Amino acid sequence: MPPMSRRTLLGAAAGSAAVFATSTMAEASSSRTQWVTSWATAQTAPTATDADATGGFTDTTLRHVLRLSACASSIRLRFANPFGTSPLVLGPVVAGGQAVGFGGEKTVVLAAGATVISDPVPVAVPDGGDLVVSLYLPGPTGPISFHRNVHANGLIGSGELTGAADSAYGRQTKSVFLLAGVDVNRRGQRALAVLGDSITEGVGTPDDVNLRWPDQFAARFRRRPAVANLGISGNRLLLDDGRFGPGGQARFDRDVLALPGLDAVLVFLGINDLQQPPSQLDPAALLTAYDQLARRGRDHGLKVLGATIGPFKGWIRYTDQLEGIRQQVNAGLRTGPIFDALVDVDAALRDPADPARLRPDFSSGDGLHPNAAGARAIATAVDPDLLS
């Protein structure tokens, strides 16, 4: 297309300014109301023991199988590198057998600390279906942001393998690198984010079967809600940790408030503040932290839900003193007007014969993490009407 003259350009601008502004605002509004996150993972920085994420990748393809909570006929991908220190190149990318574009291009530069969003991709996946995403990294990427364990196996292969069969890949991984979310385009879609720890992430449930409690919660609905699983194993409400990532207070803006089309957030943290050293021994500090997250969520128009802390007697760091603090925190959550609604995980999981313990049929065996049946009990304890 030949370049426009300055006079032509100015005339076009003067004649269409109002139309352009109206169109832009309508498109922005449409984007906010349509795109919702159907799959997500919360990222952390790699440590010395995380060889792949610390070393980064060169001439490598990553393949991940993602269980979407809700879907439609169009998706988009979000890649992020909040803990990266240098820019890297992404692409080509293939999702559901379709090429993924970035402004019409096959590759995109992901700046250190930044997020990139793909063009819409015409991929139809049923509610509760799987999306296969293959990402080529020409590299060298340097250290990259990742989620350590999504309790599902992905693949790592040498070379550009986005169109290749699984057998072309050399090894498996339970980590997800750079990929932070999959959004779906569906009007009226209800959307929930869960800010959680290992119990939300899926520890205690089998790999590759998608029986984490957020998966089981979404499956209760005929028209499934979009659920973003933001659980990080070991994550705390108050303190940051080099291995387990920024605490819930520190990551709330990036992991929750940045999600598109969100209706509600469920804050399900606190057990690690008690049982991980240094233990939080002041119930008031935890209750204040919950209250702060509730205020921040409401400021962004979200319904903010909370959850009691489940039983953990039999866990390696359980003490009667910590049990007493857990009981005080739960009492404060039940009686205080902190959240818009409360999910009583403690009541759903505790053993009637010994309320400090998990019910035997709900325990994975370590005293802390529920098994798949326990995850189902949590999913059942969340009132579906909370998303109405």
C-alpha positions in Angstrom: 0.0 0.0 0.0 1.6 3.4 -1.0 2.2 5.8 1.9 -0.4 8.5 2.4 0.5 12.2 2.1 0.5 14.3 5.2 -2.6 16.2 3.9 -4.4 13.0 3.2 -3.4 11.6 6.6 -4.5 14.7 8.5 -7.8 14.7 6.6 -8.5 11.1 7.3 -7.7 11.7 11.0 -10.0 14.7 11.3 -12.9 13.0 9.5 -12.8 9.8 11.5 -11.5 10.7 14.9 -14.9 10.2 16.6 -15.5 6.9 14.8 -12.0 5.7 15.7 -12.4 6.6 19.4 -15.8 4.9 19.6 -14.6 1.8 17.8 -11.5 1.5 20.0 -13.5 1.9 23.2 -16.0 -0.7 22.0 -13.3 -3.2 21.1 -11.6 -2.6 24.5 -14.9 -3.2 26.3 -15.6 -6.3 24.2 -12.2 -7.7 25.0 -12.7 -7.2 28.8 -16.1 -8.9 28.8 -15.3 -11.8 26.4 -11.8 -13.1 27.3 -11.7 -15.2 30.4 -8.9 -17.5 31.7 -9.7 -21.2 31.3 -6.3 -22.5 32.3 -3.6 -20.8 34.2 -0.5 -21.5 36.3 1.3 -19.3 38.7 5.0 -18.8 38.0 8.1 -18.7 40.2 11.8 -18.1 39.7 14.0 -21.1 39.2 16.5 -22.2 41.9 19.8 -24.0 41.5 18.0 -27.4 41.7 15.7 -26.5 38.7 18.2 -27.4 36.0 16.0 -26.7 33.0 14.5 -23.4 34.1 17.9 -22.2 35.4 19.9 -23.2 32.3 17.2 -22.1 29.9 16.8 -23.6 26.4 18.4 -23.3 23.0 16.9 -24.9 19.8 14.3 -26.7 22.0 10.6 -27.4 21.7 8.3 -27.8 24.7 5.0 -29.5 24.5 2.3 -29.3 27.2 -1.1 -30.9 27.5 -3.5 -28.5 29.3 -6.9 -29.4 30.7 -9.1 -26.4 30.0 -11.9 -25.8 32.5 -14.2 -24.1 30.0 -13.8 -23.5 26.3 -15.2 -22.0 23.1 -14.4 -21.8 19.4 -11.6 -19.3 19.9 -8.6 -19.2 22.4 -5.5 -17.1 23.0 -2.3 -17.9 24.8 -0.5 -15.8 27.4 3.3 -16.1 27.9 5.1 -14.4 30.7 8.6 -14.2 32.1 8.2 -12.1 35.3 11.5 -13.4 36.8 13.6 -13.3 33.6 16.6 -11.1 33.2 16.9 -10.9 29.4 14.6 -10.8 26.4 14.0 -14.0 24.5 12.3 -15.2 21.3 9.2 -17.3 21.3 8.0 -19.2 18.3 6.8 -20.8 16.2 3.9 -21.9 18.5 1.2 -24.5 17.7 -2.0 -24.9 19.8 -4.6 -27.6 19.0 -2.9 -28.2 15.7 -3.2 -24.6 14.7 -0.4 -22.1 14.1 -0.4 -19.3 16.7 0.4 -15.8 15.6 1.6 -12.7 17.4 0.4 -9.6 15.5 0.4 -11.9 12.4 3.9 -13.0 13.0 5.1 -16.5 13.8 7.6 -15.3 16.5 7.6 -12.6 19.2 10.1 -11.1 21.5 9.2 -11.6 25.2 11.0 -8.9 27.2 12.4 -9.6 30.7 9.6 -9.3 33.2 6.9 -8.9 30.5 3.8 -10.7 29.2 2.8 -11.3 25.6 -0.6 -12.3 24.3 -1.2 -14.2 21.1 -3.6 -13.5 18.4 -7.0 -15.4 18.7 -6.7 -19.0 17.5 -9.7 -20.8 16.0 -9.5 -23.9 18.1 -12.6 -25.8 19.4 -12.0 -27.7 22.6 -15.0 -29.0 24.6 -15.5 -27.9 28.2 -13.1 -30.0 30.3 -11.1 -31.0 27.2 -7.4 -31.0 26.6 -5.4 -28.5 24.6 -1.9 -29.4 23.3 0.5 -26.5 23.1 3.9 -26.8 21.4 6.4 -24.0 21.8 9.7 -23.6 20.0 12.5 -21.6 21.7 15.4 -20.8 19.4 17.4 -19.5 22.4 19.5 -19.1 24.2 16.8 -18.0 26.6 18.8 -17.7 29.8 17.0 -18.5 33.1 13.2 -18.5 32.6 10.1 -18.3 34.7 8.2 -21.5 35.2 5.8 -23.6 37.3 7.6 -26.4 38.9 5.0 -29.1 39.0 1.5 -29.1 37.3 1.0 -32.8 38.0 0.8 -33.5 34.3 3.5 -34.7 32.0 4.8 -32.5 29.2 7.6 -33.1 26.7 11.0 -31.6 25.9 12.7 -32.1 22.5 15.7 -30.9 20.6 15.0 -28.8 17.5 11.9 -27.4 16.0 9.3 -30.1 16.7 6.0 -28.1 16.9 4.5 -30.2 14.1 6.1 -33.5 15.1 4.7 -36.5 16.9 5.2 -37.1 20.7 7.7 -39.8 19.9 10.1 -37.2 18.4 10.6 -35.6 21.9 13.4 -36.9 24.0 12.1 -36.6 27.6 9.3 -35.7 29.9 8.8 -32.8 32.3 6.1 -32.0 34.9 7.0 -28.3 34.7 5.5 -25.6 32.5 7.8 -23.0 31.1 6.8 -19.4 30.2 3.2 -20.4 29.4 1.0 -18.6 32.0 -2.5 -18.9 30.7 -5.1 -19.9 28.1 -8.0 -17.6 27.6 -11.3 -18.4 25.9 -13.7 -16.1 24.1 -17.2 -16.7 25.4 -19.8 -14.1 26.5 -21.4 -14.6 29.9 -18.7 -17.0 31.0 -18.3 -17.2 34.8 -14.7 -17.1 35.9 -13.0 -17.9 39.2 -9.3 -17.6 40.3 -8.0 -19.8 43.1 -5.0 -18.3 45.0 -3.6 -21.4 46.7 -0.8 -23.7 47.7 0.0 -27.3 47.1 -3.5 -28.5 48.0 -4.8 -26.4 45.1 -1.9 -27.2 42.8 -2.8 -30.9 43.1 -0.3 -32.5 45.5 -1.9 -35.7 46.8 -3.8 -36.5 43.6 -2.4 -38.6 40.8 -0.6 -37.1 37.8 -2.2 -36.8 34.4 -5.8 -37.5 35.6 -6.9 -33.9 36.3 -8.4 -34.7 39.7 -7.2 -31.5 41.4 -10.0 -29.9 43.4 -10.4 -27.0 41.0 -10.8 -29.5 38.1 -13.4 -31.4 40.1 -15.2 -28.1 41.0 -15.5 -27.1 37.4 -16.8 -30.5 36.4 -19.8 -30.0 38.8 -21.4 -27.6 36.4 -23.3 -28.3 33.2 -21.9 -25.1 31.7 -18.4 -25.2 33.3 -17.0 -22.0 34.8 -13.5 -20.9 33.8 -11.2 -21.7 36.7 -7.7 -20.4 37.0 -5.6 -22.7 39.2 -3.0 -20.4 40.9 -1.7 -22.9 43.4 2.0 -23.0 44.2 3.3 -25.8 46.3 4.7 -24.4 49.6 3.3 -21.0 49.0 2.5 -18.8 52.0 0.1 -16.0 52.7 2.6 -13.6 54.2 6.2 -14.5 53.5 8.1 -14.9 50.3 10.3 -17.9 49.7 13.2 -18.5 47.3 11.8 -21.8 46.2 8.1 -21.5 46.7 7.7 -18.1 45.2 6.3 -14.7 46.4 3.7 -15.0 49.0 0.0 -14.5 48.3 0.2 -10.8 49.3 3.1 -10.1 46.9 1.8 -12.0 43.9 -1.9 -11.0 44.1 -1.7 -8.2 41.5 0.2 -10.2 38.9 -1.4 -13.6 39.4 -5.0 -12.6 40.1 -5.8 -9.0 39.2 -4.2 -9.2 35.8 -6.5 -12.0 34.7 -9.1 -11.0 32.1 -12.9 -11.3 32.7 -12.6 -12.5 36.4 -15.7 -12.6 38.5 -14.4 -13.9 41.8 -11.2 -15.0 43.6 -10.9 -17.7 46.3 -8.1 -17.2 48.8 -7.0 -20.6 50.0 -3.7 -20.1 51.8 -2.4 -20.2 55.3 -1.3 -23.8 56.2 2.2 -23.1 55.1 2.4 -19.9 57.2 1.8 -22.3 60.2 3.8 -25.4 59.4 6.8 -24.0 57.4 9.6 -22.4 59.4 9.5 -19.6 60.5 6.0 -20.4 61.7 3.5 -17.6 62.0 2.3 -17.8 65.6 0.1 -14.7 65.6 -3.4 -15.4 64.4 -4.2 -11.7 64.0 -1.4 -11.3 61.4 -3.0 -14.0 59.2 -6.5 -12.5 59.6 -5.2 -9.0 58.8 -3.5 -10.4 55.7 -6.8 -12.1 54.5 -8.6 -8.8 55.1 -6.1 -6.9 53.0 -6.5 -9.3 50.0 -10.3 -9.1 50.3 -10.1 -5.3 50.2 -7.8 -5.3 47.2 -10.0 -7.8 45.3 -13.2 -5.7 46.0 -11.4 -2.6 44.7 -11.3 -4.4 41.3 -14.9 -5.4 41.4 -14.3 -9.0 42.4 -16.3 -11.2 44.8 -13.7 -12.4 47.3 -14.1 -15.8 48.8 -12.0 -17.3 51.6 -11.3 -20.8 53.0 -10.6 -22.2 56.4 -7.3 -24.0 57.0 -7.7 -27.8 56.8 -6.4 -30.3 59.5 -2.9 -31.5 59.4 -2.2 -33.7 62.4 0.2 -36.5 61.4 2.2 -34.1 59.1 5.9 -34.0 59.9 5.8 -30.5 61.4 2.5 -30.7 63.2 2.4 -29.5 66.9 -0.4 -29.0 69.3 0.7 -25.3 69.5 0.2 -24.9 65.7 -3.1 -26.7 65.9 -4.3 -24.1 68.5 -3.3 -21.3 66.2 -5.1 -23.0 63.3 -8.2 -23.2 65.4 -8.0 -19.5 66.3 -7.5 -18.5 62.6 -10.5 -20.6 61.5 -12.7 -19.2 64.3 -11.8 -15.7 63.1 -12.6 -16.5 59.5 -16.0 -18.0 60.5 -17.0 -15.1 62.7 -15.3 -12.1 61.2 -16.8 -10.2 58.2 -13.6 -10.6 56.1 -14.7 -12.4 53.0 -17.9 -12.2 50.9 -18.3 -15.9 51.6 -16.3 -18.7 53.2 -15.6 -22.2 52.1 -15.2 -24.4 55.2 -12.4 -26.7 54.0 -11.7 -27.7 57.6 -15.3 -29.0 58.1 -15.2 -30.8 54.8 -12.0 -32.7 55.5 -11.7 -33.3 59.2 -12.0 -36.7 60.9 -15.1 -36.6 63.2 -13.2 -39.0 65.6 -10.2 -36.6 65.7 -10.9 -33.2 64.2 -7.2 -32.3 64.1 -6.7 -35.0 61.4 -7.9 -35.5 57.9 -10.6 -38.1 57.5 -8.7 -41.4 56.7 -10.4 -41.8 53.4 -9.5 -38.3 52.4 -5.8 -38.4 53.2 -3.0 -39.0 50.7 -1.0 -40.5 53.5 1.2 -37.6 54.7 -1.3 -36.1 57.1 -1.6 -32.8 55.2 -2.6 -33.3 51.5 -6.0 -34.6 50.6 -6.2 -37.4 48.0 -8.5 -37.3 45.0 -11.5 -38.1 47.2 -10.5 -35.3 49.6 -10.1 -33.0 46.6 -13.7 -33.9 45.6 -14.8 -33.0 49.1 -13.3 -29.6 48.8 -14.9 -29.1 45.4 -18.2 -30.1 46.8 -17.8 -27.6 49.7 -17.7 -24.7 47.3 -21.2 -23.5 46.7 -21.9 -23.2 43.0 -24.1 -20.2 43.7 -21.1 -18.2 44.7 -20.3 -17.7 41.1 -23.9 -16.6 40.2 
